[in-house]
Amino acid sequence: MNAIRILAVAFLAVAPVLAQAPNDPFPTPINATDGVVTVNVVEFATLPDLGGPMPSRPMLLVDEPGTQRLFVNDMRGPLYAIPRPSTGSGRPELVEGRGGKTVTL
């Protein structure tokens, strides 16, 4: 019985050393210019500041397929409707919740 315990302790002492073989998953350096994805970004609308020390904080941008508008909500509460760049001025409209009332800023 003692021999089994000694073998178990010896196995548990040696197993972690054997399990952590140092091998490099990337033996050759990865070329930084291979497979580069280029993204062109154009700013087409700016949300107005709500006042106070912090600027607006957009959280989610959702496309409404039938209206040619984008809806974006602010972390501080308001919901804005933004016309697509090809269809309108790009000025955000504040969307009120009651009766579908919209106020243009």
LORO-779917 format. One record per residue (C-alpha): residue in one letter; chain; residue number from 1; x, y, z. Coordinates in nm, 4 decimals, padded with zeros to 6 digits. Example, Ala and Ser with C-alpha at 12.3 -4.5 7.8 and 13.67 -1.06 7.14 Angstrom:
LORO-779917
+------+------+-----+----------+----------+----------+
: code : unit : pos :        X :        Y :        Z :
+------+------+-----+----------+----------+----------+
:    a :    A :   1 :  01.2300 : -00.4500 :  00.7800 :
:    s :    A :   2 :  01.3670 : -00.1060 :  00.7140 :
+------+------+-----+----------+----------+----------+
This chain:
LORO-779917
+------+------+-----+----------+----------+----------+
: code : unit : pos :        X :        Y :        Z :
+------+------+-----+----------+----------+----------+
:    m :    A :   1 :  00.0000 :  00.0000 :  00.0000 :
:    n :    A :   2 :  00.2860 :  00.2344 :  00.0808 :
:    a :    A :   3 :  00.4452 :  00.1614 : -00.2559 :
:    i :    A :   4 :  00.1283 :  00.2749 : -00.4360 :
:    r :    A :   5 :  00.1226 :  00.5973 : -00.2368 :
:    i :    A :   6 :  00.4894 :  00.6634 : -00.3123 :
:    l :    A :   7 :  00.4317 :  00.6022 : -00.6846 :
:    a :    A :   8 :  00.1244 :  00.8294 : -00.6823 :
:    v :    A :   9 :  00.3163 :  01.1087 : -00.5084 :
:    a :    A :  10 :  00.6093 :  01.0662 : -00.7488 :
:    f :    A :  11 :  00.3735 :  01.0766 : -01.0465 :
:    l :    A :  12 :  00.1986 :  01.3893 : -00.9158 :
:    a :    A :  13 :  00.5356 :  01.5584 : -00.8606 :
:    v :    A :  14 :  00.6696 :  01.4773 : -01.2097 :
:    a :    A :  15 :  00.3488 :  01.5243 : -01.4157 :
:    p :    A :  16 :  00.3357 :  01.9084 : -01.4024 :
:    v :    A :  17 :  00.6975 :  01.9325 : -01.5164 :
:    l :    A :  18 :  00.6309 :  01.7094 : -01.8170 :
:    a :    A :  19 :  00.2987 :  01.8748 : -01.9008 :
:    q :    A :  20 :  00.4458 :  02.2231 : -01.9468 :
:    a :    A :  21 :  00.6789 :  02.1675 : -02.2374 :
:    p :    A :  22 :  00.7911 :  02.5085 : -02.3675 :
:    n :    A :  23 :  00.6930 :  02.5246 : -02.7328 :
:    d :    A :  24 :  00.6444 :  02.8397 : -02.9393 :
:    p :    A :  25 :  00.3146 :  02.8368 : -03.1350 :
:    f :    A :  26 :  00.4620 :  03.0931 : -03.3778 :
:    p :    A :  27 :  00.8224 :  02.9873 : -03.4422 :
:    t :    A :  28 :  00.8548 :  03.2335 : -03.7303 :
:    p :    A :  29 :  00.7411 :  03.5960 : -03.6858 :
:    i :    A :  30 :  00.4068 :  03.6935 : -03.8376 :
:    n :    A :  31 :  00.4403 :  03.9481 : -04.1160 :
:    a :    A :  32 :  00.2525 :  04.2656 : -04.0171 :
:    t :    A :  33 :  00.1534 :  04.3509 : -04.3756 :
:    d :    A :  34 : -00.0061 :  04.0191 : -04.4770 :
:    g :    A :  35 : -00.3857 :  04.0114 : -04.4747 :
:    v :    A :  36 : -00.4270 :  04.3728 : -04.3631 :
:    v :    A :  37 : -00.7858 :  04.4979 : -04.3764 :
:    t :    A :  38 : -00.8276 :  04.8665 : -04.4615 :
:    v :    A :  39 : -01.1410 :  05.0440 : -04.3418 :
:    n :    A :  40 : -01.2468 :  05.3879 : -04.4637 :
:    v :    A :  41 : -01.4509 :  05.5803 : -04.2062 :
:    v :    A :  42 : -01.6526 :  05.8910 : -04.2894 :
:    e :    A :  43 : -01.8279 :  06.0908 : -04.0186 :
:    f :    A :  44 : -02.1721 :  06.1880 : -04.1483 :
:    a :    A :  45 : -02.3574 :  06.2933 : -03.8333 :
:    t :    A :  46 : -02.2780 :  06.4259 : -03.4873 :
:    l :    A :  47 : -02.5079 :  06.3870 : -03.1895 :
:    p :    A :  48 : -02.5724 :  06.7129 : -03.0039 :
:    d :    A :  49 : -02.4448 :  06.7614 : -02.6506 :
:    l :    A :  50 : -02.7129 :  06.7372 : -02.3851 :
:    g :    A :  51 : -02.5440 :  06.9940 : -02.1655 :
:    g :    A :  52 : -02.3361 :  06.9322 : -01.8624 :
:    p :    A :  53 : -01.9773 :  06.8183 : -01.8383 :
:    m :    A :  54 : -02.0127 :  06.5008 : -02.0482 :
:    p :    A :  55 : -02.0694 :  06.4774 : -02.4254 :
:    s :    A :  56 : -02.3302 :  06.2505 : -02.5814 :
:    r :    A :  57 : -02.2570 :  05.8796 : -02.5498 :
:    p :    A :  58 : -02.4079 :  05.6765 : -02.8362 :
:    m :    A :  59 : -02.4658 :  05.3136 : -02.7519 :
:    l :    A :  60 : -02.6432 :  05.1318 : -03.0360 :
:    l :    A :  61 : -02.6985 :  05.2123 : -03.4035 :
:    v :    A :  62 : -02.9936 :  05.0370 : -03.5709 :
:    d :    A :  63 : -03.0931 :  05.0510 : -03.9383 :
:    e :    A :  64 : -03.4660 :  05.0933 : -04.0131 :
:    p :    A :  65 : -03.5070 :  04.9396 : -04.3599 :
:    g :    A :  66 : -03.8320 :  05.1068 : -04.4696 :
:    t :    A :  67 : -03.7617 :  05.4653 : -04.3635 :
:    q :    A :  68 : -03.4051 :  05.5263 : -04.4868 :
:    r :    A :  69 : -03.3114 :  05.6348 : -04.1338 :
:    l :    A :  70 : -03.0706 :  05.5146 : -03.8698 :
:    f :    A :  71 : -03.1699 :  05.5181 : -03.5046 :
:    v :    A :  72 : -02.9124 :  05.5659 : -03.2299 :
:    n :    A :  73 : -02.9727 :  05.5743 : -02.8575 :
:    d :    A :  74 : -02.7682 :  05.7724 : -02.6097 :
:    m :    A :  75 : -02.6579 :  05.6235 : -02.2761 :
:    r :    A :  76 : -02.8124 :  05.9229 : -02.1046 :
:    g :    A :  77 : -03.1625 :  05.8540 : -02.2428 :
:    p :    A :  78 : -03.2486 :  06.0217 : -02.5745 :
:    l :    A :  79 : -03.3188 :  05.8357 : -02.8976 :
:    y :    A :  80 : -03.2117 :  06.0029 : -03.2224 :
:    a :    A :  81 : -03.3226 :  05.9389 : -03.5815 :
:    i :    A :  82 : -03.0473 :  06.0117 : -03.8347 :
:    p :    A :  83 : -03.1290 :  06.0307 : -04.2075 :
:    r :    A :  84 : -02.8935 :  05.8449 : -04.4380 :
:    p :    A :  85 : -02.6146 :  06.0604 : -04.5860 :
:    s :    A :  86 : -02.7562 :  06.0239 : -04.9384 :
:    t :    A :  87 : -03.1142 :  06.1221 : -04.8428 :
:    g :    A :  88 : -03.0879 :  06.4116 : -04.6000 :
:    s :    A :  89 : -02.8779 :  06.6706 : -04.4259 :
:    g :    A :  90 : -02.7398 :  06.4264 : -04.1700 :
:    r :    A :  91 : -02.8741 :  06.6348 : -03.8815 :
:    p :    A :  92 : -03.0028 :  06.4115 : -03.6005 :
:    e :    A :  93 : -03.3647 :  06.4425 : -03.4910 :
:    l :    A :  94 : -03.4597 :  06.3887 : -03.1290 :
:    v :    A :  95 : -03.7419 :  06.1321 : -03.1150 :
:    e :    A :  96 : -03.9891 :  06.1794 : -02.8320 :
:    g :    A :  97 : -04.1729 :  05.8774 : -02.6924 :
:    r :    A :  98 : -04.5315 :  06.0037 : -02.6782 :
:    g :    A :  99 : -04.7433 :  06.0133 : -02.9919 :
:    g :    A : 100 : -04.4522 :  05.9776 : -03.2324 :
:    k :    A : 101 : -04.3683 :  06.3468 : -03.1869 :
:    t :    A : 102 : -04.0327 :  06.4473 : -03.3419 :
:    v :    A : 103 : -03.8359 :  06.7594 : -03.2642 :
:    t :    A : 104 : -03.5699 :  06.8686 : -03.5148 :
:    l :    A : 105 : -03.2544 :  07.0021 : -03.3567 :
+------+------+-----+----------+----------+----------+
